């Protein structure tokens, strides 16, 4: 009919189920993460012009929306929402009114010149032409085009998991791409900054996601499934990378590590090879004067563990930075540096910008990413995929452990190349690494016991997590998990810093979680920290190793796990903290898969 039909509600997608479904063969939809204006029916997507001639969905932030909105209001435009997105759709209408004979995609391109910030937008139109066209464009926010059966069905999406039920063939769009889908035609892709169209010049790729991987598979929540999937995801992460070399006569088979993404010669572009005078990314890593790791959230915690391991085993200086701070502080970077970006999704806006800065200053850039085909996987010089499988729950679990595994293998490989780790240590850690999935599976067997013990802490308002050395980042990660999904205020600290402020907060209503394996080189000092918390009547929860009873008289809860080589402690000590956070959140009635105010992939600043 050429009319735009609209259905939208605040809250969960399930809220739409009570409404009469819309029928058609062309449409747009979006689950909004509130930035401008609170969650409400008026602020929900899609947004339409007042005459319902144009509709848009938008992932991103328009940073200059207030200025442009005032200009549009002065020209008589009425707004019905608090969003920046409604400004964008009215910009397109202004261009259509000024150029009614022009193709709608030209109007979109002109309108988007006024938009500052990040966006992945898709427009649809009323009228005869609107029945046959969708126009999308991106800058900073991810966007792909799914290609259905017979090249007659196309789907624009921000993530592969949204379309895997319908197709596995996708076209990846780059920054400033404009894609036009016309019924019965192949997509045409042009640029926001160049007016030439290049139909069919983008290859299609096969996405490596199975439908069953993004289903719960019998678990109550995706987060619980992903916690329990860690033995399997860690094996997949190491498969083909950690292996035993064939033994010669009379010799014992030895472990070795191969990371093709940084060791294969064909990975680096010729220009990078000439500029850095290397043939592989491993060559640059082995002679780097400094390694910089940029990341956000959970990935930043994994980066801290990587810092400990690379400095200890490879003897290369490492700095770990919040990507959101790194990109704005004019960092000193040279071509003797290697910058590693870590991101589960490969679409984290701040980390991508940090990588772009590093590349512009001549550093080799590497990505440690889970999602194959993501933006980070495409813009870095080389990298390593996690192969942990899709992670649906907002709070990261198996991606964190996979990041730590990859960083451990990377540290060992650099150390071997630089001859800074002994053969005996290399073999011992590799052997322990090979057995880590089995150890994680043993820890997961305690889930029911941890659930029972966690009930006592569901009413807590605050919580403190403490650890030393490699277990300090584990404490940070445990605190993040608890605050993300249970909404209990939690902080992680190096255990030695407790006396520099946090100890003032400790009383019998304050749970204090201390990671204290007896293999920790600073174990005696950690025991002293436990004594200090006990003396102040703090509610102690201690994570330690099997057979250690040093804390029986001090702690309310002791979780004992089977440990392995000290270098791998974080892979095991983090699992009880994931389970503890999960069970506390469930007892508090929280939605663990979709915590309030959080998004799985942070594609805006």
Number of C-alpha atoms within 10 A of each C-alpha: 9 13 14 17 12 15 14 20 18 17 14 9 11 8 11 14 8 7 10 8 9 9 8 9 8 14 19 17 15 17 17 18 16 14 15 15 13 15 15 15 13 17 23 24 25 24 26 26 21 15 8 14 17 23 26 26 25 28 23 25 23 23 13 14 21 13 9 18 20 13 12 17 12 10 10 9 15 13 16 12 18 15 23 22 26 25 26 28 27 24 22 25 23 18 18 21 11 11 13 12 9 12 11 23 21 18 21 24 24 17 20 20 11 13 18 13 15 22 27 24 25 28 26 23 23 18 13 11 14 20 20 18 18 26 24 28 29 27 20 25 26 27 29 24 23 27 23 16 10 7 12 12 17 24 19 24 22 19 18 25 18 14 22 18 13 15 18 19 21 25 19 19 21 19 18 19 21 28 26 23 20 18 16 12 14 16 24 17 21 20 18 21 12 11 11 10 14 12 14 11 10 14 9 15 14 13 19 15 17 14 12 9 13 18 14 15 11 8 12 9 18 22 25 19 20 25 22 22 19 25 22 17 23 29 21 16 24 22 12 12 15 19 17 14 12 11 10 8 7 6 8 11 13 15 18 18 19 16 19 18 20 22 17 15 17 12 17 20 13 13 9 17 18 10 12 17 12 17 19 22 26 22 18 21 26 17 16 17 15 18 23 21 29 28 30 22 16 24 25 24 24 28 30 24 24 26 23 20 25 24 16 17 24 23 18 23 15 22 16 21 20 19 24 18 15 20 20 12 8 9 13 8 18 16 17 17 23 26 28 26 30 30 30 28 24 28 24 26 24 24 31 27 19 27 28 17 20 26 20 12 14 17 27 29 26 25 28 26 28 26 26 21 21 21 25 32 24 15 17 22 21 25 24 22 21 26 21 26 24 23 23 20 20 18 28 24 25 28 30 25 26 29 32 25 24 23 23 23 25 24 24 26 24 22 23 19 16 16 14 15 20 12 12 9 12 19 16 13 20 23 19 17 24 17 14 23 20 16 19 26 17 15 22 22 11 15 19 12 11 22 18 12 18 20 16 14 21 17 12 14 13 19 22 25 27 29 27 23 15 21 24 23 26 31 29 24 26 30 25 25 26 26 18 23 25 24 17 23 15 22 20 23 20 18 23 14 14 20 11 8 8 12 15 10 15 22 16 14 16 19 24 26 26 30 31 27 26 19 15 20 12 14 15 12 15 22 16 13 21 25 17 16 23 20 12 14 17 25 23 23 22 24 22 24 20 13 10 14 12 12 19 11 8 20 21 16 17 22 19 19 23 16 23 19 14 15 19 20 20 22 25 23 27 25 25 22 24 24 27 22 26 29 28 26 26 17 16 17 11 17 14 23 18 19 19 14 9 14 14 17 17 18 23 18 14
